[in-house]
Amino acid sequence: MGWGITPFEGNYYISRKFLRTRGFKPNYIPGLCVYKFLYVWMDLHLENGHKIKNLGWLYWLPNPLFPFIWYRVGIPRSHPELVVEEIQPPI
């Protein structure tokens, strides 16, 4: 957690550097949030050929007041086909 992976409103916003997959691809279905602005839905393409539609989103015209969502893949914290690993840093 931190700047690379930021929790916000029950979701995670992950910079590409911290994603463990390169399978998120935009499907060009647009969306609008009244205060975070314009986004596009992202599908997850797995190596085995399976595709999970609309698993994430990417704000391509984000609100300048929320720099932690700028051009990051947003994913829900709880999704039946998603595993989120939280690793505690060493003390």
MIBAPA-903342 format. One line per field, with one value per residue: residue in one letter; x, y, z of N, C-alpha, C, O in turn; chain. Coordinates in steps of 0.05 Angstrom, whole numbers, plus 5000, padded with zeros to 4 digits. Layout:
<rs>
resn	c(a	...)
n.px	c(X	...)
n.py	c(Y	...)
n.pz	c(Z	...)
ca.px	c(X	...)
ca.py	c(Y	...)
ca.pz	c(Z	...)
c.px	c(X	...)
c.py	c(Y	...)
c.pz	c(Z	...)
o.px	c(X	...)
o.py	c(Y	...)
o.pz	c(Z	...)
chain	c(A	...)
</rs>
This chain:
<rs>
resn	c(m	g	w	g	i	t	p	f	e	g	n	y	y	i	s	r	k	f	l	r	t	r	g	f	k	p	n	y	i	p	g	l	c	v	y	k	f	l	y	v	w	m	d	l	h	l	e	n	g	h	k	i	k	n	l	g	w	l	y	w	l	p	n	p	l	f	p	f	i	w	y	r	v	g	i	p	r	s	h	p	e	l	v	v	e	e	i	q	p	p	i)
n.px	c(5017	5007	5036	5040	5001	4938	4886	4819	4754	4734	4759	4818	4871	4919	4984	5016	5067	5063	5027	5016	5008	5003	4956	4911	4868	4841	4771	4744	4694	4661	4657	4628	4641	4615	4648	4700	4709	4722	4725	4749	4728	4762	4784	4807	4854	4874	4930	4915	4876	4826	4779	4761	4710	4704	4730	4764	4779	4800	4818	4819	4813	4822	4801	4836	4843	4850	4903	4922	4891	4903	4911	4915	4901	4839	4811	4761	4758	4735	4719	4692	4728	4778	4840	4870	4932	4958	5016	5053	5101	5170	5189)
n.py	c(4976	5046	5097	5070	5030	5046	5049	5068	5089	5036	5009	4990	5028	5020	5030	5017	4996	4966	4926	4856	4833	4839	4837	4870	4904	4958	4961	5000	5018	5072	5110	5151	5188	5233	5264	5244	5241	5222	5154	5090	5024	4963	4901	4837	4798	4733	4688	4636	4643	4657	4709	4763	4805	4875	4881	4919	4990	5052	5117	5162	5215	5245	5274	5330	5336	5287	5257	5205	5170	5179	5154	5101	5032	5015	4972	4929	4917	4870	4817	4762	4735	4753	4759	4789	4802	4819	4840	4844	4893	4881	4885)
n.pz	c(5000	4991	4951	4902	4902	4917	4963	4955	4965	4972	4931	4894	4867	4821	4800	4737	4744	4790	4780	4773	4725	4654	4629	4630	4588	4551	4536	4512	4526	4549	4611	4662	4719	4765	4797	4792	4739	4670	4647	4623	4612	4631	4607	4631	4604	4606	4607	4593	4556	4575	4587	4627	4630	4638	4688	4710	4710	4679	4690	4642	4633	4685	4748	4770	4825	4848	4847	4857	4827	4775	4712	4728	4738	4761	4808	4838	4909	4926	4888	4854	4819	4830	4862	4916	4942	5003	5029	5087	5105	5124	5193)
ca.px	c(5000	5022	5032	5038	4975	4923	4858	4801	4726	4729	4773	4847	4881	4945	5001	5024	5092	5057	5009	5031	4999	5000	4932	4889	4866	4816	4751	4734	4667	4667	4641	4630	4636	4610	4670	4726	4708	4718	4741	4744	4729	4785	4781	4831	4860	4892	4948	4901	4856	4802	4776	4742	4702	4698	4741	4776	4774	4823	4810	4836	4810	4816	4799	4863	4844	4855	4927	4926	4876	4910	4922	4920	4880	4823	4798	4746	4772	4723	4708	4695	4749	4802	4855	4887	4951	4969	5040	5063	5130	5185	5192)
ca.py	c(5000	5070	5112	5051	5017	5064	5043	5092	5083	5007	4998	4995	5041	5008	5039	4994	4984	4948	4904	4831	4822	4858	4829	4890	4917	4974	4952	5025	5025	5094	5114	5178	5192	5261	5278	5233	5247	5202	5130	5069	4998	4946	4872	4823	4775	4715	4672	4612	4651	4666	4738	4773	4831	4898	4876	4943	5015	5070	5144	5175	5244	5245	5299	5338	5335	5260	5247	5177	5153	5186	5134	5076	5012	5012	4945	4927	4901	4844	4808	4733	4725	4769	4753	4811	4793	4841	4831	4863	4899	4871	4905)
ca.pz	c(5000	4989	4926	4880	4904	4935	4968	4955	4962	4969	4908	4893	4843	4819	4777	4720	4755	4812	4771	4768	4699	4633	4616	4629	4562	4550	4517	4500	4535	4566	4635	4674	4747	4766	4810	4783	4710	4648	4648	4603	4625	4624	4609	4639	4586	4619	4589	4584	4536	4588	4588	4647	4620	4656	4715	4720	4695	4678	4685	4621	4638	4714	4764	4780	4854	4856	4832	4862	4808	4748	4693	4742	4736	4785	4811	4863	4930	4928	4863	4856	4803	4835	4887	4924	4962	5019	5043	5107	5103	5147	5215)
c.px	c(5018	5016	5028	5011	4959	4895	4842	4773	4720	4742	4803	4854	4911	4960	5011	5049	5086	5037	5026	5022	5000	4974	4909	4890	4840	4797	4736	4705	4671	4648	4646	4624	4635	4633	4698	4730	4707	4737	4734	4746	4752	4777	4808	4833	4881	4908	4934	4879	4830	4802	4755	4735	4696	4707	4753	4768	4799	4812	4829	4833	4802	4814	4827	4865	4850	4879	4932	4909	4885	4923	4930	4896	4865	4810	4782	4761	4761	4710	4712	4718	4776	4814	4873	4905	4962	4992	5049	5093	5145	5189	5221)
c.py	c(5025	5084	5093	5037	5033	5055	5069	5083	5053	4994	5002	5008	5034	5019	5014	4981	4963	4926	4879	4818	4845	4853	4848	4905	4933	4962	4976	5030	5048	5095	5142	5177	5223	5277	5267	5235	5222	5178	5111	5043	4981	4917	4859	4799	4758	4699	4647	4618	4661	4697	4745	4801	4850	4893	4901	4967	5032	5098	5157	5205	5247	5273	5306	5337	5307	5248	5217	5159	5159	5163	5108	5057	5011	4985	4945	4910	4873	4838	4777	4721	4740	4762	4777	4800	4818	4830	4852	4868	4888	4893	4912)
c.pz	c(5000	4962	4902	4879	4926	4938	4968	4948	4958	4945	4912	4866	4842	4795	4762	4731	4776	4804	4766	4742	4679	4617	4615	4603	4561	4529	4505	4506	4555	4591	4645	4703	4751	4779	4803	4753	4692	4651	4626	4619	4614	4627	4617	4620	4600	4599	4578	4564	4549	4590	4609	4639	4643	4685	4726	4703	4697	4672	4666	4621	4667	4725	4774	4811	4865	4841	4835	4844	4779	4733	4707	4737	4762	4785	4837	4883	4931	4901	4863	4840	4807	4861	4892	4946	4977	5035	5062	5103	5127	5168	5220)
o.px	c(5041	4994	5013	5001	4966	4880	4850	4768	4703	4736	4812	4843	4927	4950	5014	5052	5101	5031	5048	5029	4997	4971	4889	4910	4819	4805	4717	4692	4683	4627	4665	4604	4652	4636	4718	4752	4694	4760	4714	4763	4760	4765	4829	4816	4904	4900	4941	4864	4813	4823	4733	4752	4685	4694	4752	4752	4816	4799	4852	4850	4779	4823	4839	4887	4855	4875	4946	4913	4876	4944	4949	4874	4878	4800	4790	4775	4776	4691	4734	4728	4794	4800	4890	4896	4973	4989	5052	5108	5133	5191	5227)
o.py	c(5024	5082	5100	5032	5032	5052	5088	5069	5046	4971	5016	5001	5042	5019	4993	4957	4944	4908	4882	4795	4869	4862	4843	4918	4923	4953	4972	5046	5044	5082	5155	5165	5237	5300	5281	5231	5202	5181	5115	5039	4984	4909	4870	4781	4767	4697	4638	4600	4672	4709	4735	4819	4843	4900	4905	4965	5028	5102	5162	5219	5251	5293	5289	5339	5304	5231	5205	5134	5146	5153	5095	5066	5006	4975	4958	4892	4854	4851	4768	4699	4738	4758	4784	4791	4836	4812	4875	4849	4887	4917	4928)
o.pz	c(5009	4952	4884	4857	4949	4918	4980	4928	4941	4939	4930	4846	4859	4772	4774	4728	4780	4821	4755	4737	4687	4595	4602	4597	4570	4508	4490	4491	4576	4591	4637	4711	4740	4774	4809	4743	4699	4657	4612	4636	4591	4647	4610	4621	4604	4575	4557	4556	4534	4594	4608	4640	4664	4704	4751	4684	4714	4652	4672	4609	4673	4714	4787	4821	4889	4824	4819	4845	4761	4742	4700	4733	4783	4765	4856	4876	4936	4893	4870	4846	4790	4881	4875	4967	4964	5052	5054	5099	5149	5161	5238)
chain	c(A	A	A	A	A	A	A	A	A	A	A	A	A	A	A	A	A	A	A	A	A	A	A	A	A	A	A	A	A	A	A	A	A	A	A	A	A	A	A	A	A	A	A	A	A	A	A	A	A	A	A	A	A	A	A	A	A	A	A	A	A	A	A	A	A	A	A	A	A	A	A	A	A	A	A	A	A	A	A	A	A	A	A	A	A	A	A	A	A	A	A)
</rs>
